[in-house]
Amino acid sequence: MTSCHVTKDPIKKVAIFGGTHGNELTGVFLVKHWLENGTEIQRTGLEVKPFITNPRAVKKCTRYVDCDLNRVFDPENLGKTMSKDLPYEVRRAQEINHLFGPKDNEDSYDIIFDLHNTTSNMGCTLILEDSRNDFLIQMFHYIKSSLAPLPCYVYLIEHPSLQYATTRSIAKYPVEVGPQPQGVLRADILDQMRKMLKHALDFIHNFNEGKEFPPCAIEVYKIMEKVDYPRNENGDIAAIIHPNLQDQDWKPLHPGDPVFLTLDGQIIPLGGDDTVYPVFVNEAAYYEKREAFAKTTKLTLSAKSIRSSLH
């Protein structure tokens, strides 16, 4: 075996999460369908389990009940003594960790696809947390190639000071898809998400069957920093996303380009010396998180050739 080749155990257990945020309806709708009839997600030799992650929030069609389920899978919350006094989502995270983890345990699910929508104009998006994971890069390359000419973007959230305790991180391989308004179902978005899952499961099946995937490279957008809205002395938003930036996710944003606009018409431009690529522009769910958009930089990741260790 050469250093440019990676072998890996076959994938045995896959979960598909919908409703981590209860008002992101594409994942809810698809998972409920697959719970009734899972024929399209079944692959020979693979256990695929669809699962509604936050049923109380789904019932209320709200993002969460007590706190964001997608942010409480950290050791502190997972280690708390189970009690009815704990926030609902913390208790739910412990239950999910027990069912699909525990985190970093060899018996945990190999891959969890966590289905999300965003109100931003992100198109098909895959989220990557590890730039050195040959298997994930190969899978994302396969999904991107299969979806073409429909664009599919990869958002790399590997960052030393921006740690995410996400639902996805209880499994070994994290994936996320979108976009869509909250509390709404759109047929075009549902079709895109369904295709992304089909291609991902096909990739896993091909890998398990012994197909070798040659070296590949993908373009990714790596997070640099999150940008808050300008605020007044009371902490209230003092300027909104400029029309020139609205819906321009993944497009280059140059120093001096308009970013925010005040009610009296003042334009606040992008500072610094570098061109950036904005993502999650004006995302509805991020107002409470004080995030107007995230700045990313574009780079290329390479993966070695991979094949299943059983072949």
C-alpha positions as CSV (number, residue, x, y, z in Angstrom):
1,M,0.0,0.0,0.0
2,T,1.3,3.5,-0.9
3,S,0.9,6.7,1.1
4,C,-1.5,8.1,-1.5
5,H,-4.1,5.4,-0.7
6,V,-6.4,5.0,2.3
7,T,-8.3,1.9,3.3
8,K,-11.2,2.2,5.7
9,D,-13.7,-0.2,7.3
10,P,-17.1,-0.4,5.5
11,I,-19.9,1.9,6.7
12,K,-22.5,-0.1,8.7
13,K,-24.8,2.4,10.4
14,V,-26.2,5.6,9.0
15,A,-28.8,7.9,10.6
16,I,-30.8,10.7,9.0
17,F,-31.9,13.4,11.3
18,G,-34.8,15.7,10.6
19,G,-36.3,18.4,12.9
20,T,-33.2,19.3,14.9
21,H,-34.7,22.7,14.4
22,G,-38.5,22.2,14.4
23,N,-39.3,24.9,11.9
24,E,-36.9,23.6,9.2
25,L,-39.5,21.6,7.4
26,T,-37.8,19.8,4.5
27,G,-35.9,17.4,6.8
28,V,-39.0,16.9,9.0
29,F,-41.2,16.1,5.9
30,L,-38.6,13.7,4.4
31,V,-37.8,11.9,7.6
32,K,-41.5,11.4,8.4
33,H,-42.0,10.0,4.9
34,W,-39.1,7.6,5.2
35,L,-40.3,6.4,8.6
36,E,-43.5,5.4,6.8
37,N,-41.8,4.1,3.7
38,G,-38.0,3.9,3.7
39,T,-37.5,2.0,0.4
40,E,-35.6,4.9,-1.3
41,I,-33.0,5.2,1.5
42,Q,-32.3,1.5,2.0
43,R,-29.0,0.1,0.6
44,T,-27.9,-3.5,0.7
45,G,-25.8,-4.3,3.8
46,L,-26.4,-0.8,5.3
47,E,-28.6,0.0,8.3
48,V,-30.2,3.4,7.6
49,K,-32.3,4.9,10.4
50,P,-34.5,8.1,9.9
51,F,-35.1,10.0,13.1
52,I,-37.0,13.1,14.3
53,T,-34.5,14.8,16.5
54,N,-36.6,17.4,18.3
55,P,-40.3,16.3,18.3
56,R,-41.6,18.9,20.7
57,A,-40.2,21.7,18.5
58,V,-41.5,20.0,15.4
59,K,-45.0,19.9,17.0
60,K,-44.8,23.6,17.7
61,C,-43.1,24.4,14.4
62,T,-40.5,26.4,16.3
63,R,-36.7,26.3,16.1
64,Y,-36.5,25.0,19.7
65,V,-38.4,24.8,23.0
66,D,-35.8,25.8,25.6
67,C,-32.5,26.1,23.8
68,D,-30.8,25.3,20.5
69,L,-30.4,21.5,20.3
70,N,-27.7,22.1,17.7
71,R,-25.5,23.7,20.3
72,V,-25.8,21.5,23.4
73,F,-23.8,18.3,22.4
74,D,-20.8,19.4,24.4
75,P,-19.3,17.4,27.3
76,E,-20.7,19.7,29.9
77,N,-24.3,19.3,28.9
78,L,-24.0,15.6,28.0
79,G,-22.5,15.0,31.4
80,K,-25.2,16.7,33.5
81,T,-27.3,14.5,35.7
82,M,-30.6,13.7,34.0
83,S,-33.4,15.7,35.6
84,K,-36.7,17.2,34.7
85,D,-35.2,20.6,35.6
86,L,-32.8,20.4,32.7
87,P,-33.8,22.3,29.5
88,Y,-35.7,20.0,27.2
89,E,-33.1,20.1,24.5
90,V,-30.3,19.2,26.9
91,R,-32.3,16.1,28.0
92,R,-33.0,15.3,24.4
93,A,-29.3,15.6,23.5
94,Q,-28.5,13.1,26.2
95,E,-31.1,10.7,24.8
96,I,-29.8,11.1,21.3
97,N,-26.2,10.7,22.5
98,H,-27.2,7.4,24.1
99,L,-29.1,6.2,21.0
100,F,-26.6,7.2,18.4
101,G,-23.3,7.7,20.3
102,P,-22.0,8.0,22.7
103,K,-19.7,10.6,21.2
104,D,-16.3,9.1,20.3
105,N,-17.5,5.5,21.0
106,E,-16.7,2.8,18.5
107,D,-20.3,1.6,18.6
108,S,-21.7,4.9,17.6
109,Y,-23.3,5.5,14.2
110,D,-20.8,5.9,11.4
111,I,-22.5,8.8,9.7
112,I,-25.3,11.1,10.6
113,F,-26.9,13.2,7.9
114,D,-28.5,16.2,9.8
115,L,-31.1,17.9,7.5
116,H,-31.3,21.6,7.8
117,N,-32.8,24.6,6.0
118,T,-31.5,28.2,6.0
119,T,-33.3,31.3,5.0
120,S,-30.1,32.6,3.3
121,N,-29.6,32.1,-0.4
122,M,-27.1,29.2,0.1
123,G,-28.4,26.7,-2.4
124,C,-27.2,23.1,-1.8
125,T,-24.7,23.2,1.0
126,L,-22.6,20.6,2.7
127,I,-20.9,21.4,6.0
128,L,-17.4,20.0,6.7
129,E,-15.7,20.0,10.1
130,D,-12.5,18.2,9.3
131,S,-10.3,19.3,6.4
132,R,-8.1,16.1,6.6
133,N,-10.9,13.5,6.3
134,D,-10.3,11.7,3.0
135,F,-13.6,9.8,3.2
136,L,-15.7,12.9,3.7
137,I,-13.9,14.9,1.0
138,Q,-14.4,11.9,-1.4
139,M,-18.1,11.7,-0.5
140,F,-18.6,15.5,-0.9
141,H,-16.8,15.3,-4.3
142,Y,-19.1,12.5,-5.4
143,I,-22.2,14.4,-4.3
144,K,-21.0,17.6,-6.0
145,S,-20.2,15.7,-9.2
146,S,-23.6,13.9,-9.2
147,L,-25.6,17.1,-8.7
148,A,-23.8,19.0,-11.4
149,P,-24.6,21.3,-13.2
150,L,-26.6,22.3,-10.0
151,P,-24.0,23.9,-7.7
152,C,-23.3,22.4,-4.4
153,Y,-21.1,24.4,-1.9
154,V,-18.9,23.1,0.9
155,Y,-18.7,25.2,4.1
156,L,-15.6,24.3,6.2
157,I,-16.2,25.3,9.8
158,E,-12.9,24.1,11.1
159,H,-11.7,27.0,13.3
160,P,-9.7,27.1,16.5
161,S,-11.9,29.6,18.3
162,L,-15.3,28.8,16.8
163,Q,-16.1,25.4,18.2
164,Y,-19.5,24.0,17.4
165,A,-21.2,21.5,19.8
166,T,-23.5,20.4,17.0
167,T,-26.0,17.6,16.6
168,R,-23.8,16.3,13.8
169,S,-20.7,15.9,15.9
170,I,-22.1,12.9,17.8
171,A,-21.3,10.8,14.6
172,K,-18.0,10.4,12.9
173,Y,-19.0,12.2,9.7
174,P,-21.0,15.5,9.7
175,V,-23.2,16.7,6.8
176,E,-25.8,19.5,6.6
177,V,-28.1,20.6,3.7
178,G,-30.4,23.5,2.9
179,P,-32.0,26.2,2.2
180,Q,-35.6,27.4,2.8
181,P,-37.7,29.9,4.8
182,Q,-38.7,28.8,8.3
183,G,-42.0,27.0,8.6
184,V,-42.3,26.6,4.8
185,L,-42.1,23.6,2.4
186,R,-40.8,24.3,-1.1
187,A,-40.8,21.6,-3.7
188,D,-37.6,22.6,-5.4
189,I,-35.7,22.6,-2.1
190,L,-37.2,19.3,-1.1
191,D,-36.1,17.8,-4.4
192,Q,-32.5,19.1,-4.0
193,M,-32.2,17.7,-0.5
194,R,-33.6,14.4,-1.6
195,K,-31.1,14.1,-4.4
196,M,-28.2,15.0,-2.1
197,L,-29.2,12.2,0.3
198,K,-29.6,9.7,-2.6
199,H,-26.1,10.5,-3.9
200,A,-24.6,10.3,-0.4
201,L,-26.1,6.9,0.2
202,D,-25.1,5.7,-3.3
203,F,-21.5,6.8,-2.5
204,I,-21.6,4.8,0.8
205,H,-23.0,1.8,-1.0
206,N,-20.4,1.9,-3.8
207,F,-17.7,2.2,-1.2
208,N,-19.0,-0.7,0.8
209,E,-19.2,-2.8,-2.4
210,G,-15.4,-2.3,-3.0
211,K,-15.4,0.6,-5.5
212,E,-12.1,2.4,-5.4
213,F,-12.3,6.2,-5.5
214,P,-9.2,7.9,-7.1
215,P,-7.6,11.0,-5.6
216,C,-9.8,14.1,-5.9
217,A,-10.0,17.7,-4.9
218,I,-12.9,20.0,-3.9
219,E,-13.3,23.7,-3.5
220,V,-14.4,24.7,0.0
221,Y,-15.2,28.0,1.8
222,K,-13.5,28.1,5.2
223,I,-15.0,30.3,7.9
224,M,-12.8,33.2,9.0
225,E,-15.1,35.2,11.3
226,K,-18.7,35.9,12.1
227,V,-19.9,39.5,11.7
228,D,-22.6,41.1,13.9
229,Y,-24.9,43.9,12.8
230,P,-23.9,47.4,13.7
231,R,-25.6,48.3,17.0
232,N,-26.5,51.4,19.0
233,E,-25.7,52.1,22.6
234,N,-28.8,50.0,23.7
235,G,-27.5,47.0,21.8
236,D,-30.3,47.3,19.2
237,I,-29.5,46.7,15.5
238,A,-28.6,50.1,13.9
239,A,-28.2,49.0,10.3
240,I,-29.5,46.2,8.0
241,I,-27.9,44.1,5.3
242,H,-27.3,46.3,2.2
243,P,-29.3,45.4,-0.9
244,N,-26.1,44.7,-2.8
245,L,-25.1,42.0,-0.3
246,Q,-28.6,40.5,0.1
247,D,-28.8,37.0,-1.5
248,Q,-25.2,37.1,-2.5
249,D,-24.0,34.1,-0.5
250,W,-20.8,32.5,-1.9
251,K,-20.1,35.6,-4.1
252,P,-16.9,37.6,-3.7
253,L,-17.2,40.6,-1.4
254,H,-14.4,43.1,-1.9
255,P,-13.0,45.7,0.5
256,G,-15.1,48.9,0.2
257,D,-18.2,47.0,-1.1
258,P,-21.4,48.0,0.7
259,V,-22.3,45.6,3.6
260,F,-24.8,47.5,5.8
261,L,-27.2,50.3,5.4
262,T,-28.6,52.6,8.1
263,L,-32.1,54.1,8.1
264,D,-30.7,57.5,7.2
265,G,-29.0,56.1,4.2
266,Q,-25.4,55.7,5.5
267,I,-23.5,52.9,3.8
268,I,-21.1,50.8,5.9
269,P,-18.6,49.1,3.6
270,L,-16.4,46.0,4.1
271,G,-13.2,46.9,5.8
272,G,-9.8,45.2,5.6
273,D,-7.7,44.4,2.6
274,D,-9.0,41.0,1.6
275,T,-11.8,39.7,-0.6
276,V,-14.1,37.4,1.3
277,Y,-17.0,35.2,0.5
278,P,-20.1,35.8,2.7
279,V,-22.4,32.9,3.8
280,F,-25.5,32.8,5.9
281,V,-26.3,36.3,4.8
282,N,-29.2,37.7,6.9
283,E,-30.2,34.3,8.2
284,A,-33.4,34.6,10.2
285,A,-32.3,32.2,13.0
286,Y,-29.0,34.0,13.6
287,Y,-30.5,37.4,14.7
288,E,-30.6,36.0,18.3
289,K,-27.0,34.8,17.8
290,R,-25.9,38.3,16.7
291,E,-24.6,37.1,13.4
292,A,-25.4,39.1,10.2
293,F,-23.2,36.9,8.0
294,A,-20.0,34.9,8.2
295,K,-16.8,35.7,6.2
296,T,-15.1,32.8,4.4
297,T,-12.1,32.4,2.3
298,K,-11.9,30.0,-0.7
299,L,-9.4,27.1,-0.8
300,T,-9.0,23.7,-2.3
301,L,-8.9,20.4,-0.3
302,S,-7.4,17.2,-1.7
303,A,-8.2,13.6,-0.7
304,K,-6.2,10.4,-1.3
305,S,-7.6,7.4,-3.1
306,I,-9.9,5.4,-0.8
307,R,-11.4,1.9,-0.8
308,S,-13.0,-0.4,1.7
309,S,-10.6,-2.5,3.8
310,L,-12.7,-5.6,3.1
311,H,-11.9,-5.6,-0.6
